[in-house]
Amino acid sequence: QPHCTGWMISKDTLVTAGHCLYNPKKKAWYSGLQFSPGANGAERPFDTAQAVERWSDAKWVSDGDSRLDWGVVKLDRSVGDETGWFGLMWRQAGYDGDPTELHGYPGDKPAGELWGMGGTVTESRGNQLCYLMDTFPAQSGSPLYMSDGAFAIGIHAYGTVRGQQQPGRECPQEYNAGTRITKGLFELFVDLKSRR
């Protein structure tokens, strides 16, 4: 069972990485998923919500295609009414050099401790954004967002992977990679967050 990061896009809808929800090697969805917004050590200021529905890309599920490593979760309660949520954006042009931030729960820090880092997108690819911000496992699913507003442009999915193959990876091995919010993904997220 993975320990990951996620972020709200509506009162009851959360985005994370696809590999936080489904393991294509084992051909299995993870069960009993729980999310504790704003966790800080043992503190759970907004309690813990349960996953009641989840989605990921069919190509992630069938082939483990890293370009399509995204996940959406519908929660059992409206925690976003208390926490607020991120906006979403996409654009055809690249984000190279744009100031961005990434916040998540890195596995090398004390449990439940939120860390943030800033930097720029180094390379914009069709389905992935590449950057050198320092990350660690368990930050998968973190929002990659524009520094000048809470508009997410990607989902952190991979660290550097020297010597390790990831099907479909577009970013060079020495960069971290996030799943880019494309026009299609933006429209899908808008549709899923409006579902009851």
DONU-642914 format. One record per residue (C-alpha): chain; residue in one letter; x, y, z. Coordinates in Angstrom, 3 decimals. Layout:
+--------+-------+----------+----------+----------+
| vexlum | kolza |     east |    north |       up |
+--------+-------+----------+----------+----------+
|      A |     a |        X |        Y |        Z |
...
+--------+-------+----------+----------+----------+
END
This chain:
+--------+-------+----------+----------+----------+
| vexlum | kolza |     east |    north |       up |
+--------+-------+----------+----------+----------+
|      A |     q |    0.000 |    0.000 |    0.000 |
|      A |     p |    1.621 |    3.284 |   -1.050 |
|      A |     h |    2.014 |    6.378 |    1.057 |
|      A |     c |    1.331 |    9.292 |   -1.261 |
|      A |     t |    0.242 |   12.911 |   -1.459 |
|      A |     g |   -3.007 |   14.215 |   -2.929 |
|      A |     w |   -4.756 |   17.551 |   -3.370 |
|      A |     m |   -8.331 |   18.737 |   -3.534 |
|      A |     i |   -9.953 |   20.032 |   -6.748 |
|      A |     s |  -13.481 |   20.355 |   -5.311 |
|      A |     k |  -15.284 |   19.837 |   -2.029 |
|      A |     d |  -15.100 |   16.027 |   -2.355 |
|      A |     t |  -12.654 |   15.291 |   -5.194 |
|      A |     l |   -8.936 |   14.663 |   -4.836 |
|      A |     v |   -6.171 |   14.287 |   -7.437 |
|      A |     t |   -3.088 |   12.106 |   -6.969 |
|      A |     a |   -0.788 |    9.950 |   -9.084 |
|      A |     g |   -2.235 |    6.861 |  -10.763 |
|      A |     h |    0.356 |    4.628 |   -9.105 |
|      A |     c |   -1.064 |    5.687 |   -5.728 |
|      A |     l |   -4.353 |    4.019 |   -6.695 |
|      A |     y |   -3.441 |    1.150 |   -9.025 |
|      A |     n |   -0.437 |   -1.173 |   -9.389 |
|      A |     p |   -0.150 |   -2.222 |  -13.058 |
|      A |     k |    2.495 |   -4.879 |  -12.296 |
|      A |     k |    0.171 |   -6.638 |   -9.860 |
|      A |     k |   -2.945 |   -5.700 |  -11.911 |
|      A |     a |   -4.619 |   -4.549 |   -8.693 |
|      A |     w |   -6.330 |   -1.469 |   -7.273 |
|      A |     y |   -5.296 |   -0.531 |   -3.759 |
|      A |     s |   -8.112 |   -0.812 |   -1.235 |
|      A |     g |   -8.940 |    0.959 |    2.021 |
|      A |     l |   -7.574 |    4.285 |    0.798 |
|      A |     q |   -7.659 |    7.057 |    3.412 |
|      A |     f |   -6.773 |   10.730 |    3.071 |
|      A |     s |   -5.959 |   13.153 |    5.893 |
|      A |     p |   -5.864 |   16.720 |    4.548 |
|      A |     g |   -3.388 |   19.051 |    6.231 |
|      A |     a |   -1.839 |   16.256 |    8.300 |
|      A |     n |    0.934 |   17.495 |   10.563 |
|      A |     g |    2.674 |   14.677 |   12.402 |
|      A |     a |   -0.037 |   12.895 |   14.385 |
|      A |     e |   -2.449 |   15.831 |   13.998 |
|      A |     r |   -5.370 |   15.415 |   11.594 |
|      A |     p |   -6.973 |   18.886 |   11.556 |
|      A |     f |   -9.631 |   17.817 |    9.030 |
|      A |     d |   -9.931 |   14.212 |   10.218 |
|      A |     t |   -9.603 |   11.427 |    7.660 |
|      A |     a |  -11.772 |   10.808 |    4.609 |
|      A |     q |  -12.285 |    7.510 |    2.786 |
|      A |     a |  -12.186 |    6.862 |   -0.954 |
|      A |     v |  -15.577 |    5.872 |   -2.343 |
|      A |     e |  -14.764 |    6.024 |   -6.073 |
|      A |     r |  -11.504 |    6.237 |   -8.031 |
|      A |     w |  -10.403 |    6.660 |  -11.600 |
|      A |     s |   -7.162 |    6.428 |  -13.550 |
|      A |     d |   -6.207 |    6.288 |  -17.211 |
|      A |     a |   -6.971 |    3.047 |  -19.075 |
|      A |     k |   -3.414 |    3.085 |  -20.503 |
|      A |     w |   -1.955 |    3.403 |  -17.000 |
|      A |     v |   -4.074 |    0.456 |  -15.853 |
|      A |     s |   -3.304 |   -1.756 |  -18.878 |
|      A |     d |    0.321 |   -0.833 |  -19.668 |
|      A |     g |    1.719 |    1.243 |  -16.802 |
|      A |     d |    2.216 |    4.102 |  -19.290 |
|      A |     s |    4.004 |    6.738 |  -17.176 |
|      A |     r |    2.766 |    9.577 |  -19.409 |
|      A |     l |   -0.765 |    8.882 |  -18.144 |
|      A |     d |   -0.001 |    8.347 |  -14.451 |
|      A |     w |   -2.881 |   10.246 |  -12.850 |
|      A |     g |   -5.636 |    9.377 |  -10.400 |
|      A |     v |   -8.845 |   10.972 |   -9.170 |
|      A |     v |  -10.653 |   10.012 |   -5.968 |
|      A |     k |  -14.158 |   10.854 |   -4.821 |
|      A |     l |  -14.218 |   11.093 |   -1.021 |
|      A |     d |  -16.971 |   10.104 |    1.396 |
|      A |     r |  -17.336 |   13.636 |    2.718 |
|      A |     s |  -16.882 |   17.254 |    1.649 |
|      A |     v |  -13.525 |   18.033 |    3.284 |
|      A |     g |  -12.833 |   20.655 |    0.599 |
|      A |     d |  -15.474 |   22.901 |    2.143 |
|      A |     e |  -13.045 |   23.285 |    5.063 |
|      A |     t |   -9.685 |   23.042 |    3.274 |
|      A |     g |  -10.391 |   24.858 |    0.026 |
|      A |     w |   -9.027 |   23.459 |   -3.221 |
|      A |     f |   -6.665 |   24.097 |   -6.103 |
|      A |     g |   -7.598 |   25.589 |   -9.420 |
|      A |     l |   -6.540 |   23.776 |  -12.589 |
|      A |     m |   -5.021 |   25.095 |  -15.775 |
|      A |     w |   -3.589 |   23.891 |  -19.060 |
|      A |     r |   -2.028 |   25.588 |  -22.019 |
|      A |     q |   -0.650 |   24.538 |  -25.370 |
|      A |     a |    2.570 |   26.516 |  -24.855 |
|      A |     g |    5.283 |   25.171 |  -22.587 |
|      A |     y |    6.046 |   26.202 |  -19.007 |
|      A |     d |    9.844 |   26.212 |  -19.382 |
|      A |     g |   11.374 |   28.658 |  -16.910 |
|      A |     d |    8.064 |   29.394 |  -15.173 |
|      A |     p |    8.271 |   29.599 |  -11.352 |
|      A |     t |    6.477 |   26.620 |   -9.844 |
|      A |     e |    6.023 |   24.996 |   -6.456 |
|      A |     l |    5.433 |   21.493 |   -5.229 |
|      A |     h |    4.182 |   20.538 |   -1.749 |
|      A |     g |    3.940 |   17.014 |   -0.417 |
|      A |     y |    4.799 |   14.501 |    2.271 |
|      A |     p |    8.313 |   13.148 |    1.532 |
|      A |     g |    9.042 |    9.716 |    2.987 |
|      A |     d |   12.489 |   10.726 |    4.275 |
|      A |     k |   10.981 |   13.273 |    6.699 |
|      A |     p |    8.980 |   12.622 |    9.884 |
|      A |     a |    5.621 |   10.975 |    9.144 |
|      A |     g |    2.877 |   13.393 |    8.172 |
|      A |     e |    5.209 |   16.387 |    7.786 |
|      A |     l |    4.345 |   18.641 |    4.838 |
|      A |     w |    7.298 |   20.029 |    2.866 |
|      A |     g |    7.402 |   22.489 |    0.021 |
|      A |     m |    9.926 |   23.264 |   -2.658 |
|      A |     g |   10.131 |   25.769 |   -5.459 |
|      A |     g |   11.867 |   25.917 |   -8.804 |
|      A |     t |   11.067 |   26.068 |  -12.478 |
|      A |     v |    9.914 |   23.681 |  -15.158 |
|      A |     t |   13.021 |   22.765 |  -17.157 |
|      A |     e |   11.334 |   21.006 |  -20.073 |
|      A |     s |    7.686 |   20.817 |  -21.130 |
|      A |     r |    6.781 |   17.631 |  -22.978 |
|      A |     g |    3.442 |   16.482 |  -24.390 |
|      A |     n |    2.318 |   14.531 |  -21.324 |
|      A |     q |    5.034 |   15.256 |  -18.770 |
|      A |     l |    6.665 |   18.285 |  -17.176 |
|      A |     c |   10.343 |   17.903 |  -16.231 |
|      A |     y |   12.001 |   19.714 |  -13.312 |
|      A |     l |   14.932 |   19.547 |  -10.913 |
|      A |     m |   13.098 |   20.339 |   -7.653 |
|      A |     d |   14.224 |   17.991 |   -4.905 |
|      A |     t |   11.624 |   15.301 |   -4.173 |
|      A |     f |   11.474 |   11.959 |   -2.364 |
|      A |     p |    9.161 |    8.925 |   -2.577 |
|      A |     a |    5.731 |    9.498 |   -0.969 |
|      A |     q |    5.534 |   12.924 |   -2.636 |
|      A |     s |    3.942 |   11.179 |   -5.613 |
|      A |     g |    0.613 |   12.832 |   -6.274 |
|      A |     s |    1.765 |   16.272 |   -5.090 |
|      A |     p |    0.419 |   19.256 |   -7.002 |
|      A |     l |    2.870 |   21.021 |   -9.310 |
|      A |     y |    1.453 |   24.524 |   -9.410 |
|      A |     m |    2.222 |   28.040 |  -10.584 |
|      A |     s |    3.888 |   30.186 |   -7.910 |
|      A |     d |    1.718 |   33.207 |   -8.736 |
|      A |     g |   -1.544 |   31.436 |   -7.879 |
|      A |     a |   -2.892 |   28.089 |   -6.769 |
|      A |     f |   -3.365 |   26.774 |  -10.308 |
|      A |     a |   -2.067 |   23.242 |  -10.711 |
|      A |     i |   -0.383 |   22.378 |  -14.022 |
|      A |     g |    0.794 |   18.867 |  -13.192 |
|      A |     i |    0.900 |   15.934 |  -10.775 |
|      A |     h |    4.287 |   14.912 |   -9.386 |
|      A |     a |    4.825 |   11.277 |  -10.303 |
|      A |     y |    8.516 |   10.355 |  -10.632 |
|      A |     g |   11.911 |   11.178 |   -9.283 |
|      A |     t |   15.152 |   10.640 |  -11.119 |
|      A |     v |   15.424 |    7.056 |  -12.375 |
|      A |     r |   18.951 |    6.336 |  -13.545 |
|      A |     g |   19.065 |    2.761 |  -14.815 |
|      A |     q |   15.344 |    2.141 |  -14.251 |
|      A |     q |   12.912 |    1.912 |  -17.155 |
|      A |     q |    9.527 |    3.610 |  -17.072 |
|      A |     p |    7.302 |    2.853 |  -20.058 |
|      A |     g |    6.514 |    6.008 |  -21.986 |
|      A |     r |    8.665 |    8.341 |  -19.880 |
|      A |     e |    9.212 |   11.606 |  -21.775 |
|      A |     c |   11.489 |   13.406 |  -19.305 |
|      A |     p |   15.235 |   12.735 |  -19.318 |
|      A |     q |   16.316 |   10.317 |  -16.576 |
|      A |     e |   18.086 |   13.038 |  -14.549 |
|      A |     y |   14.884 |   15.073 |  -14.083 |
|      A |     n |   11.865 |   14.588 |  -11.880 |
|      A |     a |    8.677 |   14.142 |  -13.891 |
|      A |     g |    5.090 |   15.193 |  -13.356 |
|      A |     t |    2.040 |   14.186 |  -15.361 |
|      A |     r |    1.086 |   17.297 |  -17.332 |
|      A |     i |   -2.486 |   18.574 |  -17.145 |
|      A |     t |   -3.374 |   18.594 |  -20.840 |
|      A |     k |   -6.598 |   19.939 |  -22.331 |
|      A |     g |   -8.099 |   16.432 |  -22.215 |
|      A |     l |   -7.073 |   15.833 |  -18.610 |
|      A |     f |   -8.327 |   19.291 |  -17.590 |
|      A |     e |  -11.740 |   18.555 |  -19.135 |
|      A |     l |  -11.872 |   15.123 |  -17.501 |
|      A |     f |  -11.025 |   16.543 |  -14.058 |
|      A |     v |  -13.724 |   19.217 |  -14.451 |
|      A |     d |  -16.231 |   16.482 |  -15.352 |
|      A |     l |  -15.246 |   14.166 |  -12.498 |
|      A |     k |  -15.282 |   16.879 |   -9.848 |
|      A |     s |  -18.867 |   17.805 |  -10.824 |
|      A |     r |  -20.124 |   14.237 |  -10.315 |
|      A |     r |  -22.028 |   13.471 |   -7.132 |
+--------+-------+----------+----------+----------+
END
